[in-house]
């Protein structure tokens, strides 16, 4: 596989404890595989320091700031305030607002709070002119309800981990957004390949979501950025183009989203 543009992993959590034993080796493997840029969305108030420490010591690592929907709990106001404080104090360091969104897969107790938290973070994206990195699981109606008033406000971002099952055209209607595609596209029973038939390659970016969602043949194991080529290879087959073209196009797509760091590419 020849890759002129290199790979950009637009969504990875290499700062989490799953990589504590071999993080440097994981980063080395990513570089060897041709991964040139790693975009790291925050999870919540407990993960900021680890994320920033990693990005301070490694070139090509870009941090984001946000509160993940599964971290919205009884103390969500305080947790959101901490995250907001980091954003205000270190705004120049962050390249996106994320990971934000809605997740009602495990629990719907804080459904309304999740919607309120998402709405506030959408406003941050507009205030700081940063892309929004959106997570959604079993909550598309709620998520789109929150986003609807902002559709024509110039938002940009990524619908992270698009796995199909929800009409892509409703997401593509947000002109400034890309769909983040990861290892799910390689799964044997995934419906995503069919859903992508209506999605042009010009609206797709690559991601791993590591340590989660490892592509075949690594499914079920810890994911890492070095595996992103497996996702790209599957997309090359689906779109009928060389892997190099996938690299070039998805890099260009990522640049459209992460304008703040485009000069480093």
C-alpha positions as CSV (number, residue, x, y, z in Angstrom):
1,X,0.0,0.0,0.0
2,X,1.5,3.3,-1.1
3,X,0.3,6.4,0.8
4,X,1.6,9.7,-0.5
5,X,-0.5,11.8,1.9
6,X,-0.1,9.7,5.0
7,X,-3.0,8.9,7.3
8,X,-4.8,11.2,9.7
9,X,-6.5,9.7,12.7
10,X,-9.2,12.2,13.5
11,X,-10.3,10.5,16.7
12,X,-8.1,8.6,19.1
13,X,-7.8,8.3,22.9
14,X,-4.2,7.2,23.2
15,X,-3.9,9.1,26.5
16,X,-6.2,6.6,28.3
17,X,-5.0,3.9,30.7
18,X,-5.3,1.2,28.1
19,X,-2.0,2.4,26.7
20,X,-0.1,3.0,29.9
21,X,2.1,0.0,29.5
22,X,3.3,0.6,25.9
23,X,2.2,4.1,24.8
24,X,5.5,4.9,23.2
25,X,5.5,1.7,21.2
26,X,2.0,2.4,20.0
27,X,3.0,5.8,18.9
28,X,6.0,4.4,17.1
29,X,3.9,1.9,15.3
30,X,1.5,4.6,14.2
31,X,4.3,6.6,12.7
32,X,5.7,3.6,11.0
33,X,2.3,2.9,9.5
34,X,2.3,6.4,8.0
35,X,0.0,8.1,10.5
36,X,1.1,11.7,10.6
37,X,-1.5,13.5,12.8
38,X,-3.5,12.3,15.8
39,X,-6.5,14.3,16.9
40,X,-7.5,13.6,20.5
41,X,-10.9,14.4,21.9
42,X,-11.2,14.8,25.6
43,X,-13.6,12.6,27.6
44,X,-14.3,14.6,30.8
45,X,-12.9,16.6,33.7
46,X,-10.7,13.7,34.8
47,X,-8.9,13.1,31.5
48,X,-7.7,16.6,30.6
49,X,-4.2,16.5,32.2
50,X,-3.3,13.1,30.7
51,X,-4.4,14.3,27.2
52,X,-2.5,17.5,27.4
53,X,0.7,15.9,28.8
54,X,0.7,13.5,25.8
55,X,0.2,16.3,23.3
56,X,2.9,18.4,24.9
57,X,5.5,15.8,24.4
58,X,4.6,14.4,21.0
59,X,4.6,16.2,17.7
60,X,1.5,15.8,15.5
61,X,-0.9,15.4,18.5
62,X,-3.8,17.8,18.7
63,X,-6.1,18.0,21.8
64,X,-9.7,19.0,22.0
65,X,-11.9,20.0,24.9
66,X,-15.4,18.7,25.8
67,X,-17.5,16.6,28.1
68,X,-18.6,13.2,26.8
69,X,-22.3,12.4,27.2
70,X,-21.7,9.3,29.2
71,X,-19.9,11.5,31.8
72,X,-23.1,13.5,32.3
73,X,-24.2,12.5,35.8
74,X,-25.7,14.0,38.9
75,X,-22.7,16.4,39.1
76,X,-22.8,17.4,35.5
77,X,-22.9,21.1,36.2
78,X,-19.7,21.0,38.2
79,X,-18.0,18.8,35.6
80,X,-19.0,21.0,32.7
81,X,-17.8,24.0,34.6
82,X,-14.3,22.4,35.0
83,X,-14.2,21.6,31.3
84,X,-15.3,25.2,30.4
85,X,-12.5,26.5,32.7
86,X,-9.9,24.5,30.8
87,X,-11.2,25.9,27.5
88,X,-11.2,29.5,28.7
89,X,-7.7,29.2,30.2
90,X,-6.0,27.3,27.4
91,X,-8.1,28.2,24.3
92,X,-5.2,28.5,22.0
93,X,-4.2,24.8,22.6
94,X,-7.5,23.2,21.6
95,X,-8.4,22.5,18.0
96,X,-12.0,21.3,18.5
97,X,-14.9,20.9,20.9
98,X,-15.3,17.3,21.7
99,X,-16.1,14.7,22.4
100,X,-19.7,15.8,22.9
101,X,-23.1,14.5,22.0
102,X,-25.8,12.1,23.1
103,X,-25.7,8.5,24.4
104,X,-28.8,6.7,25.6
105,X,-27.6,3.2,25.0
106,X,-26.9,2.3,28.6
107,X,-29.0,4.7,30.6
108,X,-31.6,7.4,29.9
109,X,-31.6,8.9,33.3
110,X,-29.8,12.0,32.3
111,X,-31.4,12.4,28.8
112,X,-32.5,16.0,29.3
113,X,-29.2,16.9,31.0
114,X,-27.3,15.4,28.1
115,X,-29.3,17.6,25.7
116,X,-28.6,20.7,27.8
117,X,-24.9,19.9,28.0
118,X,-24.7,19.3,24.3
119,X,-26.5,22.6,23.6
120,X,-24.0,24.5,25.7
121,X,-21.0,22.9,24.0
122,X,-22.5,23.7,20.6
123,X,-22.4,27.3,21.7
124,X,-18.8,27.0,22.7
125,X,-18.0,25.7,19.2
126,X,-19.5,28.9,17.7
127,X,-18.0,31.2,20.3
128,X,-14.4,29.8,19.7
129,X,-14.9,29.0,16.1
130,X,-13.9,25.4,16.5
131,X,-15.2,22.2,15.0
132,X,-17.6,20.1,17.0
133,X,-16.8,16.4,17.4
134,X,-20.1,14.6,17.9
135,X,-20.8,11.3,19.5
136,X,-24.2,9.7,19.1
137,X,-25.5,6.3,20.2
138,X,-29.2,5.4,20.3
139,X,-30.1,9.0,20.4
140,X,-30.2,10.5,16.9
141,X,-33.6,12.2,17.3
142,X,-32.5,13.9,20.5
143,X,-29.2,14.9,19.0
144,X,-30.7,16.4,15.9
145,X,-33.3,18.2,17.9
146,X,-30.5,20.0,19.7
147,X,-28.5,20.7,16.6
148,X,-31.5,21.9,14.5
149,X,-31.5,25.6,15.6
150,X,-27.8,25.8,14.7
151,X,-28.0,24.3,11.2
152,X,-27.4,27.6,9.4
153,X,-25.0,29.1,12.0
154,X,-21.8,28.0,10.3
155,X,-21.1,25.0,12.5
156,X,-18.4,22.6,11.3
157,X,-17.3,19.3,12.7
158,X,-17.4,15.5,12.5
159,X,-20.2,13.1,13.2
160,X,-17.8,10.7,14.9
161,X,-18.1,6.9,14.5
162,X,-20.9,6.9,11.9
163,X,-21.9,3.2,11.8
164,X,-25.0,3.5,9.7
165,X,-28.6,2.8,10.8
166,X,-29.5,6.4,10.6
167,X,-30.1,8.2,7.2
168,X,-26.8,9.7,6.2
169,X,-28.5,12.4,4.2
170,X,-29.9,14.0,7.4
171,X,-26.3,14.3,8.7
172,X,-24.9,15.4,5.3
173,X,-27.4,18.2,5.4
174,X,-25.0,19.9,7.8
175,X,-22.7,21.2,5.1
176,X,-19.7,21.8,7.4
177,X,-19.6,18.3,8.8
178,X,-17.9,15.1,7.8
179,X,-18.7,11.5,8.8
180,X,-16.0,9.7,10.8
181,X,-15.5,6.1,9.6
182,X,-13.7,3.6,11.7
183,X,-13.2,-0.2,12.1
184,X,-16.9,-0.9,12.1
185,X,-16.8,-0.6,8.3
186,X,-14.7,-3.8,8.2
187,X,-17.1,-5.9,10.4
188,X,-18.7,-8.8,8.6
189,X,-22.3,-8.0,9.6
190,X,-22.0,-4.2,9.5
191,X,-24.6,-2.4,7.4
192,X,-22.3,0.6,7.0
193,X,-21.0,-0.4,3.6
194,X,-24.6,-0.1,2.3
195,X,-25.1,3.2,4.0
196,X,-22.0,4.6,2.5
197,X,-23.4,4.1,-1.0
198,X,-25.1,7.5,-0.6
199,X,-22.0,9.2,1.0
200,X,-19.4,10.7,-1.3
201,X,-15.8,10.2,-0.3
202,X,-15.5,14.0,-0.1
203,X,-17.6,13.8,3.1
204,X,-15.6,11.1,4.9
205,X,-12.7,11.2,7.4
206,X,-10.8,8.3,8.9
207,X,-10.7,7.6,12.6
208,X,-9.9,4.7,14.9
209,X,-11.6,5.6,18.2
210,X,-8.8,3.7,19.8
211,X,-8.7,1.8,22.1
212,X,-12.2,0.8,20.8
213,X,-13.6,-0.7,17.6
214,X,-10.5,-2.3,16.2
215,X,-10.9,-3.3,12.6
216,X,-10.8,-6.8,11.2
217,X,-8.4,-8.8,11.6
218,X,-7.9,-7.2,15.0
219,X,-11.5,-7.1,16.1
220,X,-12.1,-7.7,19.8
221,X,-8.6,-6.6,20.7
222,X,-7.3,-3.2,21.7
223,X,-7.4,-0.7,18.8
224,X,-4.6,1.6,17.9
225,X,-3.8,4.3,15.3
226,X,-1.5,2.0,13.3
227,X,-4.6,0.0,12.2
228,X,-6.2,3.0,10.4
229,X,-4.9,1.6,7.1
230,X,-7.3,-1.3,7.5
231,X,-10.2,1.1,7.5
232,X,-8.8,2.9,4.5
233,X,-8.3,-0.3,2.6
234,X,-12.0,-1.2,3.1
235,X,-13.1,2.2,1.9
236,X,-10.9,1.9,-1.1
237,X,-12.7,-1.2,-2.1
238,X,-16.1,0.3,-1.4
239,X,-15.4,3.4,-3.4
240,X,-13.4,1.7,-6.1
241,X,-10.3,3.8,-5.8
242,X,-6.7,3.2,-4.7
243,X,-5.9,3.5,-1.0
244,X,-3.6,6.4,-1.9
245,X,-6.6,8.3,-3.2
246,X,-8.5,7.6,0.1
247,X,-5.5,9.0,2.0
248,X,-5.3,12.2,-0.1
249,X,-9.1,12.8,0.0
250,X,-9.6,12.1,3.6
251,X,-6.6,14.3,4.5
252,X,-8.2,17.1,2.5
253,X,-11.5,16.5,4.3
254,X,-9.8,16.6,7.7
255,X,-8.2,20.0,6.8
256,X,-11.6,21.4,6.0
257,X,-12.7,20.6,9.5
258,X,-9.5,21.4,11.5
259,X,-8.7,24.7,9.9
260,X,-6.8,25.8,13.0
261,X,-4.0,23.4,12.3
262,X,-4.0,23.3,8.5
263,X,-0.7,25.1,8.3
264,X,1.0,22.1,9.9
265,X,0.1,19.7,7.1
